[in-house]
Amino acid sequence: MTNYFHLFVLSVAFMCADVCRAAATDIPAATGANTTEGHDTLNVVILGDSNTFNGGDDCTDERGWNTWFRRVFRPATCKSYARSGATWTNTKATVTNTQEKIDIIGNNNVIYNQIVRLKQAHAKGQQPTPHLIIIAAGTNDAWFTKHRPQAYDKTARQVFADSQTFTTKRNVNTVLTLAESVRYGCEMLMESFPGAQVVLVTPPQCVKVDGDKMLLTGDIIEQCGAYMGIGVIRLDKIGAINATRERQQKHYTADGVHTNRLGARRNGTIIARQVGAMLGM
C-alpha cells in the first residue's frame, strides 16, 4: 500500500508558505543580504524547462531562476537536469532517451527522461544523493497543446481515484495526461530517493498562454501535489511575471515567456524563501 507520508508535512508547509508570501515580493538590492541559512548540508536537484535550463546545469547563469535560488538558498550542491522545451506530459511515442538534447518540444523531451538522467548520474556516482528535488515545469504543456493533445483529458481526482499503489510499473508511453505524468514522475522519485523532499513549482504566467489555461495547469499540478503530500509553489500567482503587464511592456521577461536577469532573480529568491519555509529552515 502506498504511504504518502508527506501529507502532514504539506499542511504545515502551506501555512508556512502563506506567512512568507508577502515578504517574498520585496527583493533586497544586495544578494549577500538576501541569503538564507541552514541549508549547507543539502544536495539539491532541479528539473524543469527553459526558464530553468537557462540557468545552466551548474546553476550559474543569471538568466535562470535556479542560479538565484542557489545563491539565496546556499545548499551544499545544486545541479540542474532541465531541458528547454520540456513538458511534464508524455506522448504515445515517448521512450527512455537520455542522450537527446533538442531544446524544443519533442516526444522524449519530458520530465520523465530528466528523472532517468538523474537516476543514472546517481548510480554512476556523478550525483550526490539529493535531499531536495524541485520540479518547475508546465509552460510547454499549456503552450503547445497540439503536441500534447491528451494533456488535459483527466483531472487529478480521476488520476488519484486509486492511490493504493504506485503507477511506475506502467510504460511511460501510456502516461499521456498532465496529471498522470506529474504523479508518475513524482512516484519515480519517491521510489528512487525515498529520503528526498520533492517540491513542485507551477509555471509562471507568460504572454503565449491565456490566463485560464495557465491557471488550470497550475491547479492540476497543485492538486496532484496535495494528493501526494508534496509541497507546491504557485509561481503563477506569487511570481514576478504578470502577463498583462508584460504584454504592454517587458519588465521581467526578455520575450514574454523567458525571464530576464531581474525576473530570474525575483523568482529564484521567491522560490528559495518558499522552500525554506516548507522545510522549516
QUIDA-V826758 format. One record per pair of residues at least 24 apart in sequence whose ideal C-beta (glycine too) atoms are under 6 Angstrom apart, sorted by the first residue. I is the first residue (numbers start at 1). GAP is how many residues later the second one is. Records with the same first field share a line. If there is no record, write none. Layout:
I=GAP + GAP
//
This chain:
1=163
2=162 + 163 + 164
4=224 + 225
6=223 + 224
7=222
10=219 + 221
13=218 + 265
16=261
17=257 + 260
20=253 + 257
21=217
24=246 + 249
27=239 + 242
31=40
34=38
35=37 + 39
36=36 + 37 + 240
38=243
39=34 + 35 + 36
40=36
41=35
42=33 + 34 + 89 + 90
43=33 + 34 + 85 + 87 + 88
44=31 + 34 + 88
45=34 + 73 + 85 + 88
46=34 + 88
47=34 + 35 + 64 + 67 + 88
48=34 + 88 + 89
49=37 + 88 + 90 + 91
50=34 + 208
51=207 + 208
52=28 + 30 + 84
53=29 + 30 + 31
62=199
63=201
64=200
65=199 + 202 + 203
68=196 + 197 + 200 + 201
69=199 + 202 + 203
72=197 + 200
73=199
77=51
81=33 + 36 + 37
83=26
85=24
87=53 + 54 + 61
88=49 + 50 + 53 + 90 + 93 + 94
89=52 + 59 + 62 + 89 + 92
90=82 + 85 + 91
92=81
94=78 + 79
105=35 + 39 + 42
111=26 + 74
112=60 + 73
115=70 + 73
119=73
130=63 + 66
131=65
132=65
133=56 + 63 + 65
134=65
135=65
136=65
138=65 + 79 + 83
139=64
141=37
142=67 + 71 + 72 + 75
143=65 + 66
150=26 + 27
151=26 + 27
153=24
154=25
156=64 + 67 + 68
159=24
160=67
178=42
179=41 + 45
182=39 + 42
183=41
186=42
198=32
199=32 + 76
200=25 + 30 + 32
201=32 + 34
202=32 + 33 + 34
204=31 + 32 + 35 + 37
205=31 + 36 + 38
206=51
207=36 + 39 + 40 + 49
208=49
231=47
233=41
239=28
240=26 + 27
//
